[in-house]
Amino acid sequence: MLDQTPVTRVVPTEAGVEVETADETFAAERVIITVGSWAKSLLATQGIDLPLKIMPCQLGFYQPKNPALFKPDTMPVFFAHMNGDFGEMPYGIPHDDDSIGYKLTTFYGWDTVEHPSEVDYTPDPDWVERIRDLARQYLPDAAGETISTRRCLYTVTPDKHFIVDTHPTHPQVVIGAGFSGHGFKFTTLMGKMLSDLAIAGSTVHDTSLFKLSRFQPVAV
């Protein structure tokens, strides 16, 4: 494992795949590409134009006015199908640890960027207040002091479903994309699907919802 080592190209060969970095080239029989928000640019070198939306988002953790009401055993995780000045589809996640606080943010409604390198990770204080206003309206006891806030990346497809498939012309290259920001909770199944495709070329699980072909990419 190489930390902080960007991959510049993935090159299918007759023997398998070559993975290029600035300093080294690695050879393998098969490769699984799961590079998050960098999938769009890396797969473009393969002639695959993925319509991924890269969205810098912001997370907020608040100290509830009555913490006992916002514990996992008293307050469920929620997603609200609504939008407004705060964004689109707000959600909240409780935590047992009061020092972490109550997580409140929105799933969609963020501006998009073409490449992750364009992202400014400085938290936006105005956003913190917009989310607090949302809490005041619907969850008044959650609108306490801000414990922490930070920015991260969401990456989604137009239909908001993942991509789990093999390269259209190079089956030794397996692609997993559209996960960033919301894929962790699905890792056990998605990891099994991806590893099956890499090792056996197929999986017993139904991947029809996640096919690359639904976006009609151009592959060369």
C-alpha positions as CSV (number, residue, x, y, z in Angstrom):
1,M,0.0,0.0,0.0
2,L,1.3,3.4,-1.0
3,D,-0.1,6.4,0.8
4,Q,-0.4,9.8,-0.9
5,T,0.5,8.3,-4.3
6,P,-1.8,9.3,-7.1
7,V,-2.4,6.9,-9.9
8,T,-1.9,8.6,-13.3
9,R,-3.0,5.8,-15.6
10,V,-4.4,2.3,-15.7
11,V,-3.3,0.5,-18.8
12,P,-4.9,-2.8,-19.9
13,T,-2.3,-5.2,-21.5
14,E,-2.3,-8.7,-23.0
15,A,-0.9,-10.0,-19.7
16,G,-3.3,-8.0,-17.5
17,V,-3.1,-4.4,-16.3
18,E,-0.4,-1.9,-15.6
19,V,-1.0,0.8,-13.0
20,E,1.1,3.9,-13.4
21,T,2.2,6.5,-10.8
22,A,4.6,9.4,-11.2
23,D,7.5,7.2,-10.0
24,E,6.6,3.5,-10.6
25,T,4.6,1.1,-12.8
26,F,2.9,-1.9,-11.2
27,A,1.7,-5.0,-13.1
28,A,-1.2,-7.1,-12.1
29,E,-3.5,-9.7,-13.7
30,R,-6.6,-7.8,-12.6
31,V,-7.4,-4.4,-11.1
32,I,-10.4,-3.0,-9.2
33,I,-10.7,0.7,-9.7
34,T,-12.3,2.3,-6.6
35,V,-10.9,5.8,-6.5
36,G,-13.9,7.8,-5.4
37,S,-14.2,11.3,-6.7
38,W,-11.1,10.7,-8.9
39,A,-12.9,8.0,-10.9
40,K,-14.2,10.5,-13.6
41,S,-10.7,11.8,-14.5
42,L,-8.9,8.4,-14.2
43,L,-11.4,6.5,-16.3
44,A,-11.3,9.2,-18.9
45,T,-7.8,7.9,-19.7
46,Q,-9.6,4.7,-20.6
47,G,-12.0,6.4,-23.0
48,I,-14.9,6.1,-20.5
49,D,-16.8,9.3,-20.0
50,L,-18.6,8.8,-16.6
51,P,-21.3,11.4,-15.9
52,L,-20.3,11.6,-12.2
53,K,-21.2,14.6,-10.2
54,I,-18.5,15.7,-7.7
55,M,-20.0,17.7,-4.9
56,P,-18.1,19.3,-2.1
57,C,-20.4,19.0,0.9
58,Q,-20.2,20.1,4.5
59,L,-21.0,18.1,7.7
60,G,-22.1,19.7,10.9
61,F,-22.1,18.2,14.5
62,Y,-24.2,20.1,17.0
63,Q,-24.7,19.9,20.8
64,P,-28.4,19.3,21.4
65,K,-30.1,21.4,24.0
66,N,-31.4,18.2,25.5
67,P,-28.8,15.5,24.6
68,A,-30.9,12.6,26.1
69,L,-33.4,13.1,23.3
70,F,-30.8,12.6,20.6
71,K,-29.3,9.3,21.5
72,P,-29.5,6.2,19.2
73,D,-32.0,4.5,21.4
74,T,-34.4,7.5,21.5
75,M,-33.8,9.3,18.1
76,P,-33.7,7.3,14.9
77,V,-31.5,8.2,11.9
78,F,-33.7,10.1,9.5
79,F,-33.7,11.3,5.8
80,A,-36.2,13.9,4.8
81,H,-37.2,14.1,1.1
82,M,-37.5,17.9,1.0
83,N,-35.4,20.9,-0.1
84,G,-34.9,24.5,0.7
85,D,-32.2,27.1,1.4
86,F,-30.4,24.5,3.4
87,G,-30.1,22.2,0.4
88,E,-31.8,18.9,-0.6
89,M,-32.6,15.8,1.5
90,P,-31.5,16.8,5.0
91,Y,-30.6,13.9,7.4
92,G,-29.6,13.5,11.0
93,I,-27.6,10.8,12.8
94,P,-27.4,10.5,16.6
95,H,-24.4,9.4,18.6
96,D,-23.8,8.0,22.0
97,D,-20.8,10.2,22.6
98,D,-21.9,13.8,23.6
99,S,-18.5,15.1,22.6
100,I,-19.2,14.2,19.0
101,G,-22.7,15.6,18.9
102,Y,-25.7,15.2,16.6
103,K,-24.8,15.0,12.9
104,L,-27.0,17.2,10.7
105,T,-26.4,17.9,7.1
106,T,-27.9,17.5,3.6
107,F,-27.4,14.8,1.1
108,Y,-27.8,16.8,-2.2
109,G,-28.1,20.3,-3.3
110,W,-24.4,21.1,-3.4
111,D,-22.5,22.9,-6.2
112,T,-20.5,20.6,-8.4
113,V,-16.8,20.8,-9.5
114,E,-15.1,19.1,-12.5
115,H,-12.2,17.7,-10.4
116,P,-11.5,17.2,-6.7
117,S,-8.4,19.5,-7.0
118,E,-10.8,22.4,-7.3
119,V,-12.3,21.9,-3.9
120,D,-11.8,24.5,-1.1
121,Y,-12.1,22.5,2.1
122,T,-12.6,25.6,4.3
123,P,-15.9,25.2,6.1
124,D,-18.6,27.8,5.2
125,P,-20.0,29.5,8.4
126,D,-23.1,30.6,6.5
127,W,-23.9,27.0,5.7
128,V,-23.7,26.2,9.5
129,E,-26.3,28.8,10.2
130,R,-28.6,27.6,7.4
131,I,-28.6,24.1,8.8
132,R,-29.2,25.5,12.3
133,D,-32.2,27.4,10.9
134,L,-33.5,24.1,9.5
135,A,-33.1,22.5,13.0
136,R,-34.9,25.4,14.7
137,Q,-37.9,24.8,12.4
138,Y,-38.1,21.0,12.6
139,L,-35.8,19.8,15.5
140,P,-35.6,22.8,17.8
141,D,-33.7,20.9,20.5
142,A,-31.0,20.0,18.0
143,A,-30.1,23.6,17.3
144,G,-27.5,24.0,19.9
145,E,-23.9,25.0,19.7
146,T,-21.7,23.8,16.9
147,I,-19.2,21.2,18.1
148,S,-17.5,20.7,14.7
149,T,-17.9,21.2,11.0
150,R,-15.9,20.0,8.0
151,R,-16.1,19.6,4.3
152,C,-15.8,16.4,2.3
153,L,-16.7,15.0,-1.2
154,Y,-19.8,13.3,-2.4
155,T,-19.7,11.7,-5.8
156,V,-23.0,10.4,-7.4
157,T,-24.3,9.2,-10.7
158,P,-27.2,10.9,-12.4
159,D,-29.6,8.2,-11.2
160,K,-27.8,8.2,-7.8
161,H,-27.1,4.4,-8.0
162,F,-23.6,3.0,-7.9
163,I,-21.5,1.6,-10.8
164,V,-20.3,-2.0,-10.2
165,D,-19.1,-3.5,-13.5
166,T,-16.2,-4.6,-15.6
167,H,-14.6,-2.4,-18.3
168,P,-16.7,-2.8,-21.5
169,T,-13.7,-4.1,-23.5
170,H,-11.1,-5.1,-20.8
171,P,-12.8,-7.4,-18.3
172,Q,-9.6,-7.6,-16.2
173,V,-10.5,-4.0,-15.1
174,V,-13.3,-3.9,-12.6
175,I,-14.9,-0.5,-11.8
176,G,-16.6,0.6,-8.6
177,A,-17.7,4.3,-8.7
178,G,-20.4,6.7,-7.5
179,F,-19.9,5.8,-3.8
180,S,-18.1,8.7,-2.2
181,G,-19.9,10.1,0.8
182,H,-22.6,7.4,1.0
183,G,-21.0,4.1,0.1
184,F,-19.5,3.0,3.4
185,K,-22.8,1.4,4.7
186,F,-22.9,-0.8,1.6
187,T,-19.3,-2.0,1.6
188,T,-19.9,-5.6,2.7
189,L,-22.1,-6.4,-0.3
190,M,-20.4,-4.1,-2.8
191,G,-17.0,-5.4,-1.8
192,K,-18.2,-8.9,-2.5
193,M,-19.6,-8.0,-5.9
194,L,-16.4,-6.3,-6.9
195,S,-14.1,-9.1,-5.7
196,D,-16.3,-11.7,-7.4
197,L,-16.0,-9.8,-10.7
198,A,-12.3,-9.5,-10.4
199,I,-11.6,-13.1,-9.4
200,A,-14.3,-15.1,-11.2
201,G,-15.6,-12.6,-13.8
202,S,-19.1,-12.8,-12.5
203,T,-21.1,-12.7,-9.3
204,V,-24.2,-14.5,-8.0
205,H,-25.6,-11.1,-6.9
206,D,-27.8,-9.1,-9.3
207,T,-25.8,-6.1,-10.6
208,S,-28.2,-5.0,-13.3
209,L,-29.0,-1.8,-11.4
210,F,-25.3,-0.9,-11.4
211,K,-24.3,-1.6,-15.0
212,L,-21.9,0.9,-16.7
213,S,-23.9,0.6,-19.9
214,R,-26.9,2.5,-18.6
215,F,-24.8,5.7,-19.2
216,Q,-23.7,4.6,-22.6
217,P,-20.0,5.5,-22.1
218,V,-17.7,5.7,-25.0
219,A,-14.9,3.1,-24.6
220,V,-11.8,2.7,-26.8
